[in-house]
């Protein structure tokens, strides 16, 4: 049986205002035992799922508690605060804060 140390992280930078950003960082390190590559792959995928689930929960909780507004960043570099989902966006707009 083989052992591996798996480390994965997600870092999300949220621009909250000019010259101000909030970093959300989730880091997971696990040691796994595996007998073949397929088993190693399955265990690694489970760690990835845990990381993503933890990130989503943490990110949403932070935005709610700190009342962070979502921002839309366009390819031109302009930042526009998102007021509601019905606002018409330019085709070049990218929702940097969407994790869905």
Helices and strands as residue ranges (DSSP letters): E 2-17, E 20-34, H 37-66, E 71-74, E 79-81, E 93-94
